[in-house]
Amino acid sequence: MQPQQWLSSGQYFSYQNHRLFYIDSDPNNLRKPILLMVHGFPTSSYDWHKVWPQLTENFRCIAMDMLGFGYSDKPKQHRYSIHEQADLQEELLHRLEITSLHLLAHDYGDTVAQELLARDNSREKKLFRSTCLLNGGLFPETHKARPIQKLLISPIGP
């Protein structure tokens, strides 16, 4: 699937004056388990396009471009945070009326997923049924940032 096809398969929702892009493989299917897919850095939900056809055979797949990424808004002078990115994922799930799902994340998305799991851990009724975290800095004390990541947090980054 080409990026333009990905874009035309998705839609937007607005939250706190920001437009956020997401793709939902089968919004009307209530029988398939739901899989939330959280992308990495510095990319977008399009990260998942190669595995999308296989995963959508068994799951209703949902992937959002986090704020500042992909087809979602990229506000300048904005203080991006993991907590806000998790808030946006939760808002999408709320709007889609999703109360039970699986979670797949990679890279930067792993950190967002960890925040979502920490929040879920404090709930009486759990939202997430399973989690798969791929190639991210799961343990901050052992994480080695890539040169591009170091460059982007430097004064040159913006």
N, C-alpha and C positions, 0 to 999 in steps of 0.2 A: 504494500500500500504506500502510495506517495504522500508527502505531507499535505498536499491540497485535498486529497481524498480523506485524510484523517480529519482535517479541519471541517470539511463538508459533512462528515459523519457525526460531528459533535455539536454542542450548543453552549450557551453562556448563561450564567446567573450573576446577579449583582448582589454585592454585600459591602456595606460601608463605603459606598461610592466607588467600588472597584468592580470591573467586569472580569469574571473568571471562567475560563474555558474548561469544559469536561466532555468526556465521551462515555456513553453508556451503551453497551453492546445490545441490550435487550430489555428496555425499561418496562415492558408489559409482561415479562416472564416472571411469574411468581413461584415456579417450580425449581428452577436452577438455584444452587447456592450462589451467594454474591461474593465477589472478590474485588476488594479495593486495592488498586495498584498505585503506589506512591513513587514517583520518579526521582532521579538523581540530580546531580549538579554538574554542569550548568545547563541542563537540557530541559526536557519537557515530557509530557505523557507519551509523546511519539517514541520515547525509549522502548515502549512495549509493542510497537507495531509488528515486529517479526514473530513474537510469540502469541499475539492477539488471536489469530485464527485458531490455533490449537487450544488455547485457554477458553475461548468462547464456546467451544464444543460442549464443555462441562460446567461452565460458570457464566453467570451474568457479570461481566467485567465492567468496572467503573474506574476511570483514571482522570484526574484533574491536573491541569497545568497550575502549579502553585503560583502565588502572587510573585511577579518578577520574572516569570519563566514562560517560554512557549508563547501561546496565543493569549494568555492572560495579561492583564494590565501590568505595566512596569513603572510604577510611580517613582519619580525622582525625589531625592531628599526624604525617602521613606526609611524608617528604622525597621528593617525586616527582622523577624524573630522566629525561632522554632515554635514557640507557643502560638504565635499568630497563624503560622502555617497549619498547625494542628487544629486551631479554631476553625479555619476555613474548610478543612477536611470534614470536621464534625458538622459544620453548617450544611455542607453538601449532603451528607448522610441524613441529616434532619429533614432537609427539603425533599429528599427522595423517599422519606419515611422508611428508612432502613434500620432495623433493630437487631439484626444478626448477620455477621459476615466474616469472611476470611481476609487476611491482610498479607499483601506481598509488597515489599519495598526494597530499594537498593540505594547505596551510596548516601547522599544527603537525605533521601527519603527514609533511611533507617533511623535517623535521629528524630525525624518527625513521627515515625511509627513508634519509637520508644516513648515519646511523649503521649501519644494516643493510648498506648498500653498502660502507662502509669496512671492516666486518668481512668481508664477502664478498670484497673485494679481496685480503685476506690469505690466503684459502683456495686450495688447489690446485684443487679441484673447485668451480666456481662454482655458486651456488644460483640467482642471478637471471639471466634470459635477456634481459629488457628492463626499462626503467624509464620512467615518466612522472610528472613532478612538476608539480603545479598550484599556482598562486597562493600561494606561501609565501615565507618570508624565506630564500631560497637563499644569499644573500650577506649575512652579518650586518652588514657595514659599510654596506650600502645599505638595510637593512630599516627601515621606519618602523612602529613598533608602533601599533596602533589604540588609541583612548582607553580602551576596555574592557580591553585587555590591560595598559595602564599601571595602570589602577585595580586590577586583580586582583593585581598584584605589589606594590601599596602596602599599608600597614598595614590599610586598609579591606578589602582583598581577601578574607581569610578570613571 
